[in-house]
């Protein structure tokens, strides 16, 4: 299998599930002409996948894209600690969506599976000290877009409500797809 992503979190999920895979990424501009957020994220995931799948027709290729959305505003990956702090301040006390689109494709077997998972996370009202401490301790370890059950232990102090689909694909579903 090929993972079309440099995401350490996605790599860890697949390793923990026992999959052998290699990482190949396509240098694409992550933009879409789609207007609806879910369609936009799925379009970007498909673009990430397409080039790699065409060059590896016998392999399963998995690509994904994730964003955080609040009231129509899209939050990408923070580029700095300062931006992460700004994001957390904006999300403080509010319920936001974590939107992940994934595509799994094998050209030679004519298999294409794609979906969009939308999860809701409500943060407590966060004071400046809590935000700064969180960023100081976890900024390099946690991608706020791809929090999983283990990360939840770290981020739970920020969340009042946490309704999230833990992995892009559940272990059983991914295994079933790849064994079929």
C-alpha positions as protocol buffer text, in pm:
chain_id: "A"
residue {
  index: 1
  type: UNK
  ca { x: 0 y: 0 z: 0 }
}
residue {
  index: 2
  type: UNK
  ca { x: 106 y: 359 z: -60 }
}
residue {
  index: 3
  type: UNK
  ca { x: 18 y: 642 z: 172 }
}
residue {
  index: 4
  type: UNK
  ca { x: 2 y: 967 z: -24 }
}
residue {
  index: 5
  type: UNK
  ca { x: 75 y: 1177 z: 282 }
}
residue {
  index: 6
  type: UNK
  ca { x: 366 y: 1297 z: 492 }
}
residue {
  index: 7
  type: UNK
  ca { x: 138 y: 1305 z: 797 }
}
residue {
  index: 8
  type: UNK
  ca { x: 320 y: 1139 z: 1087 }
}
residue {
  index: 9
  type: UNK
  ca { x: -17 y: 1076 z: 1250 }
}
residue {
  index: 10
  type: UNK
  ca { x: -158 y: 889 z: 950 }
}
residue {
  index: 11
  type: UNK
  ca { x: 165 y: 689 z: 922 }
}
residue {
  index: 12
  type: UNK
  ca { x: 139 y: 597 z: 1289 }
}
residue {
  index: 13
  type: UNK
  ca { x: -225 y: 489 z: 1251 }
}
residue {
  index: 14
  type: UNK
  ca { x: -139 y: 256 z: 962 }
}
residue {
  index: 15
  type: UNK
  ca { x: 168 y: 116 z: 1142 }
}
residue {
  index: 16
  type: UNK
  ca { x: -39 y: 52 z: 1454 }
}
residue {
  index: 17
  type: UNK
  ca { x: -289 y: -134 z: 1238 }
}
residue {
  index: 18
  type: UNK
  ca { x: -10 y: -360 z: 1111 }
}
residue {
  index: 19
  type: UNK
  ca { x: 5 y: -237 z: 752 }
}
residue {
  index: 20
  type: UNK
  ca { x: 320 y: -232 z: 544 }
}
residue {
  index: 21
  type: UNK
  ca { x: 324 y: 78 z: 330 }
}
residue {
  index: 22
  type: UNK
  ca { x: 549 y: 329 z: 167 }
}
residue {
  index: 23
  type: UNK
  ca { x: 504 y: 703 z: 163 }
}
residue {
  index: 24
  type: UNK
  ca { x: 489 y: 887 z: -168 }
}
residue {
  index: 25
  type: UNK
  ca { x: 359 y: 1238 z: -203 }
}
residue {
  index: 26
  type: UNK
  ca { x: 263 y: 1444 z: -502 }
}
residue {
  index: 27
  type: UNK
  ca { x: 362 y: 1807 z: -512 }
}
residue {
  index: 28
  type: UNK
  ca { x: 22 y: 1964 z: -573 }
}
residue {
  index: 29
  type: UNK
  ca { x: -127 y: 2300 z: -496 }
}
residue {
  index: 30
  type: UNK
  ca { x: -388 y: 2232 z: -229 }
}
residue {
  index: 31
  type: UNK
  ca { x: -667 y: 2438 z: -381 }
}
residue {
  index: 32
  type: UNK
  ca { x: -1008 y: 2348 z: -513 }
}
residue {
  index: 33
  type: UNK
  ca { x: -1275 y: 2521 z: -715 }
}
residue {
  index: 34
  type: UNK
  ca { x: -1548 y: 2346 z: -514 }
}
residue {
  index: 35
  type: UNK
  ca { x: -1760 y: 2574 z: -299 }
}
residue {
  index: 36
  type: UNK
  ca { x: -1887 y: 2336 z: -29 }
}
residue {
  index: 37
  type: UNK
  ca { x: -1619 y: 2257 z: 232 }
}
residue {
  index: 38
  type: UNK
  ca { x: -1665 y: 1877 z: 231 }
}
residue {
  index: 39
  type: UNK
  ca { x: -1645 y: 1867 z: -150 }
}
residue {
  index: 40
  type: UNK
  ca { x: -1340 y: 2094 z: -144 }
}
residue {
  index: 41
  type: UNK
  ca { x: -1153 y: 1870 z: 101 }
}
residue {
  index: 42
  type: UNK
  ca { x: -1246 y: 1556 z: -94 }
}
residue {
  index: 43
  type: UNK
  ca { x: -1130 y: 1722 z: -417 }
}
residue {
  index: 44
  type: UNK
  ca { x: -791 y: 1802 z: -263 }
}
residue {
  index: 45
  type: UNK
  ca { x: -754 y: 1445 z: -130 }
}
residue {
  index: 46
  type: UNK
  ca { x: -833 y: 1312 z: -479 }
}
residue {
  index: 47
  type: UNK
  ca { x: -573 y: 1541 z: -636 }
}
residue {
  index: 48
  type: UNK
  ca { x: -311 y: 1415 z: -388 }
}
residue {
  index: 49
  type: UNK
  ca { x: -398 y: 1059 z: -481 }
}
residue {
  index: 50
  type: UNK
  ca { x: -440 y: 1079 z: -859 }
}
residue {
  index: 51
  type: UNK
  ca { x: -83 y: 1138 z: -968 }
}
residue {
  index: 52
  type: UNK
  ca { x: 54 y: 867 z: -741 }
}
residue {
  index: 53
  type: UNK
  ca { x: -218 y: 616 z: -830 }
}
residue {
  index: 54
  type: UNK
  ca { x: -156 y: 663 z: -1204 }
}
residue {
  index: 55
  type: UNK
  ca { x: 213 y: 583 z: -1153 }
}
residue {
  index: 56
  type: UNK
  ca { x: 137 y: 283 z: -927 }
}
residue {
  index: 57
  type: UNK
  ca { x: -165 y: 116 z: -1087 }
}
residue {
  index: 58
  type: UNK
  ca { x: -127 y: -217 z: -904 }
}
residue {
  index: 59
  type: UNK
  ca { x: -102 y: -68 z: -556 }
}
residue {
  index: 60
  type: UNK
  ca { x: -365 y: 54 z: -316 }
}
residue {
  index: 61
  type: UNK
  ca { x: -309 y: 425 z: -263 }
}
residue {
  index: 62
  type: UNK
  ca { x: -458 y: 611 z: 32 }
}
residue {
  index: 63
  type: UNK
  ca { x: -480 y: 990 z: 52 }
}
residue {
  index: 64
  type: UNK
  ca { x: -660 y: 1221 z: 290 }
}
residue {
  index: 65
  type: UNK
  ca { x: -706 y: 1585 z: 370 }
}
residue {
  index: 66
  type: UNK
  ca { x: -830 y: 1740 z: 694 }
}
residue {
  index: 67
  type: UNK
  ca { x: -937 y: 2087 z: 797 }
}
residue {
  index: 68
  type: UNK
  ca { x: -1092 y: 2246 z: 1101 }
}
residue {
  index: 69
  type: UNK
  ca { x: -1397 y: 2461 z: 1026 }
}
residue {
  index: 70
  type: UNK
  ca { x: -1575 y: 2715 z: 1243 }
}
residue {
  index: 71
  type: UNK
  ca { x: -1864 y: 2923 z: 1114 }
}
residue {
  index: 72
  type: UNK
  ca { x: -1743 y: 2892 z: 754 }
}
residue {
  index: 73
  type: UNK
  ca { x: -1380 y: 2976 z: 833 }
}
residue {
  index: 74
  type: UNK
  ca { x: -1130 y: 2706 z: 745 }
}
residue {
  index: 75
  type: UNK
  ca { x: -830 y: 2654 z: 971 }
}
residue {
  index: 76
  type: UNK
  ca { x: -540 y: 2473 z: 806 }
}
residue {
  index: 77
  type: UNK
  ca { x: -234 y: 2343 z: 985 }
}
residue {
  index: 78
  type: UNK
  ca { x: -86 y: 2620 z: 1199 }
}
residue {
  index: 79
  type: UNK
  ca { x: 245 y: 2737 z: 1055 }
}
residue {
  index: 80
  type: UNK
  ca { x: 382 y: 2860 z: 1387 }
}
residue {
  index: 81
  type: UNK
  ca { x: 323 y: 2852 z: 1760 }
}
residue {
  index: 82
  type: UNK
  ca { x: 177 y: 3202 z: 1733 }
}
residue {
  index: 83
  type: UNK
  ca { x: -73 y: 3092 z: 1470 }
}
residue {
  index: 84
  type: UNK
  ca { x: -163 y: 2785 z: 1678 }
}
residue {
  index: 85
  type: UNK
  ca { x: -226 y: 3015 z: 1974 }
}
residue {
  index: 86
  type: UNK
  ca { x: -447 y: 3239 z: 1761 }
}
residue {
  index: 87
  type: UNK
  ca { x: -642 y: 2935 z: 1635 }
}
residue {
  index: 88
  type: UNK
  ca { x: -699 y: 2805 z: 1989 }
}
residue {
  index: 89
  type: UNK
  ca { x: -815 y: 3148 z: 2107 }
}
residue {
  index: 90
  type: UNK
  ca { x: -1064 y: 3163 z: 1821 }
}
residue {
  index: 91
  type: UNK
  ca { x: -1190 y: 2809 z: 1890 }
}
residue {
  index: 92
  type: UNK
  ca { x: -1211 y: 2865 z: 2267 }
}
residue {
  index: 93
  type: UNK
  ca { x: -1561 y: 2804 z: 2403 }
}
residue {
  index: 94
  type: UNK
  ca { x: -1698 y: 2708 z: 2064 }
}
residue {
  index: 95
  type: UNK
  ca { x: -1795 y: 2391 z: 1881 }
}
residue {
  index: 96
  type: UNK
  ca { x: -1600 y: 2342 z: 1560 }
}
residue {
  index: 97
  type: UNK
  ca { x: -1592 y: 2071 z: 1296 }
}
residue {
  index: 98
  type: UNK
  ca { x: -1298 y: 1852 z: 1205 }
}
residue {
  index: 99
  type: UNK
  ca { x: -1356 y: 1749 z: 844 }
}
residue {
  index: 100
  type: UNK
  ca { x: -1151 y: 1465 z: 697 }
}
residue {
  index: 101
  type: UNK
  ca { x: -1187 y: 1336 z: 344 }
}
residue {
  index: 102
  type: UNK
  ca { x: -1015 y: 1017 z: 236 }
}
residue {
  index: 103
  type: UNK
  ca { x: -977 y: 829 z: -90 }
}
residue {
  index: 104
  type: UNK
  ca { x: -851 y: 473 z: -133 }
}
residue {
  index: 105
  type: UNK
  ca { x: -782 y: 364 z: -490 }
}
residue {
  index: 106
  type: UNK
  ca { x: -643 y: 69 z: -682 }
}
residue {
  index: 107
  type: UNK
  ca { x: -656 y: 132 z: -1056 }
}
residue {
  index: 108
  type: UNK
  ca { x: -583 y: -226 z: -1171 }
}
residue {
  index: 109
  type: UNK
  ca { x: -861 y: -367 z: -951 }
}
residue {
  index: 110
  type: UNK
  ca { x: -1096 y: -81 z: -1041 }
}
residue {
  index: 111
  type: UNK
  ca { x: -1152 y: 6 z: -674 }
}
residue {
  index: 112
  type: UNK
  ca { x: -1226 y: 358 z: -556 }
}
residue {
  index: 113
  type: UNK
  ca { x: -1359 y: 425 z: -208 }
}
residue {
  index: 114
  type: UNK
  ca { x: -1401 y: 776 z: -79 }
}
residue {
  index: 115
  type: UNK
  ca { x: -1577 y: 940 z: 208 }
}
residue {
  index: 116
  type: UNK
  ca { x: -1589 y: 1252 z: 420 }
}
residue {
  index: 117
  type: UNK
  ca { x: -1603 y: 1225 z: 799 }
}
residue {
  index: 118
  type: UNK
  ca { x: -1725 y: 1525 z: 997 }
}
residue {
  index: 119
  type: UNK
  ca { x: -1663 y: 1529 z: 1370 }
}
residue {
  index: 120
  type: UNK
  ca { x: -1756 y: 1794 z: 1626 }
}
residue {
  index: 121
  type: UNK
  ca { x: -1531 y: 1917 z: 1904 }
}
residue {
  index: 122
  type: UNK
  ca { x: -1636 y: 2173 z: 2167 }
}
residue {
  index: 123
  type: UNK
  ca { x: -1358 y: 2347 z: 2355 }
}
residue {
  index: 124
  type: UNK
  ca { x: -1393 y: 2486 z: 2705 }
}
residue {
  index: 125
  type: UNK
  ca { x: -1339 y: 2857 z: 2746 }
}
residue {
  index: 126
  type: UNK
  ca { x: -959 y: 2860 z: 2745 }
}
residue {
  index: 127
  type: UNK
  ca { x: -754 y: 3117 z: 2929 }
}
residue {
  index: 128
  type: UNK
  ca { x: -425 y: 3243 z: 2788 }
}
residue {
  index: 129
  type: UNK
  ca { x: -217 y: 3040 z: 3033 }
}
residue {
  index: 130
  type: UNK
  ca { x: -390 y: 2713 z: 2938 }
}
residue {
  index: 131
  type: UNK
  ca { x: -338 y: 2783 z: 2568 }
}
residue {
  index: 132
  type: UNK
  ca { x: 28 y: 2877 z: 2611 }
}
residue {
  index: 133
  type: UNK
  ca { x: 96 y: 2571 z: 2829 }
}
residue {
  index: 134
  type: UNK
  ca { x: -75 y: 2342 z: 2579 }
}
residue {
  index: 135
  type: UNK
  ca { x: 120 y: 2482 z: 2285 }
}
residue {
  index: 136
  type: UNK
  ca { x: 448 y: 2473 z: 2477 }
}
residue {
  index: 137
  type: UNK
  ca { x: 399 y: 2106 z: 2573 }
}
residue {
  index: 138
  type: UNK
  ca { x: 234 y: 1962 z: 2262 }
}
residue {
  index: 139
  type: UNK
  ca { x: 264 y: 2191 z: 1959 }
}
residue {
  index: 140
  type: UNK
  ca { x: 522 y: 1971 z: 1783 }
}
residue {
  index: 141
  type: UNK
  ca { x: 340 y: 1648 z: 1874 }
}
residue {
  index: 142
  type: UNK
  ca { x: -24 y: 1719 z: 1797 }
}
residue {
  index: 143
  type: UNK
  ca { x: -183 y: 1819 z: 1471 }
}
residue {
  index: 144
  type: UNK
  ca { x: -511 y: 1964 z: 1595 }
}
residue {
  index: 145
  type: UNK
  ca { x: -678 y: 1836 z: 1278 }
}
residue {
  index: 146
  type: UNK
  ca { x: -596 y: 1468 z: 1329 }
}
residue {
  index: 147
  type: UNK
  ca { x: -648 y: 1405 z: 1697 }
}
residue {
  index: 148
  type: UNK
  ca { x: -699 y: 1040 z: 1786 }
}
residue {
  index: 149
  type: UNK
  ca { x: -781 y: 853 z: 2107 }
}
residue {
  index: 150
  type: UNK
  ca { x: -427 y: 877 z: 2247 }
}
residue {
  index: 151
  type: UNK
  ca { x: -407 y: 1247 z: 2164 }
}
residue {
  index: 152
  type: UNK
  ca { x: -743 y: 1288 z: 2335 }
}
residue {
  index: 153
  type: UNK
  ca { x: -570 y: 1225 z: 2668 }
}
residue {
  index: 154
  type: UNK
  ca { x: -359 y: 1534 z: 2599 }
}
residue {
  index: 155
  type: UNK
  ca { x: -627 y: 1755 z: 2450 }
}
residue {
  index: 156
  type: UNK
  ca { x: -917 y: 1649 z: 2674 }
}
residue {
  index: 157
  type: UNK
  ca { x: -830 y: 1928 z: 2914 }
}
residue {
  index: 158
  type: UNK
  ca { x: -936 y: 2170 z: 2640 }
}
residue {
  index: 159
  type: UNK
  ca { x: -1256 y: 1993 z: 2537 }
}
residue {
  index: 160
  type: UNK
  ca { x: -1600 y: 2008 z: 2687 }
}
residue {
  index: 161
  type: UNK
  ca { x: -1744 y: 1777 z: 2424 }
}
residue {
  index: 162
  type: UNK
  ca { x: -1556 y: 1541 z: 2197 }
}
residue {
  index: 163
  type: UNK
  ca { x: -1757 y: 1362 z: 1928 }
}
residue {
  index: 164
  type: UNK
  ca { x: -1495 y: 1248 z: 1679 }
}
residue {
  index: 165
  type: UNK
  ca { x: -1446 y: 955 z: 1447 }
}
residue {
  index: 166
  type: UNK
  ca { x: -1108 y: 835 z: 1574 }
}
residue {
  index: 167
  type: UNK
  ca { x: -936 y: 709 z: 1257 }
}
residue {
  index: 168
  type: UNK
  ca { x: -980 y: 799 z: 892 }
}
residue {
  index: 169
  type: UNK
  ca { x: -1089 y: 440 z: 840 }
}
residue {
  index: 170
  type: UNK
  ca { x: -1167 y: 192 z: 1114 }
}
residue {
  index: 171
  type: UNK
  ca { x: -926 y: -99 z: 1139 }
}
residue {
  index: 172
  type: UNK
  ca { x: -1183 y: -353 z: 1026 }
}
residue {
  index: 173
  type: UNK
  ca { x: -1308 y: -151 z: 732 }
}
residue {
  index: 174
  type: UNK
  ca { x: -958 y: -84 z: 597 }
}
residue {
  index: 175
  type: UNK
  ca { x: -853 y: -448 z: 639 }
}
residue {
  index: 176
  type: UNK
  ca { x: -1169 y: -568 z: 463 }
}
residue {
  index: 177
  type: UNK
  ca { x: -1111 y: -332 z: 172 }
}
residue {
  index: 178
  type: UNK
  ca { x: -748 y: -431 z: 126 }
}
residue {
  index: 179
  type: UNK
  ca { x: -805 y: -806 z: 163 }
}
residue {
  index: 180
  type: UNK
  ca { x: -1092 y: -812 z: -88 }
}
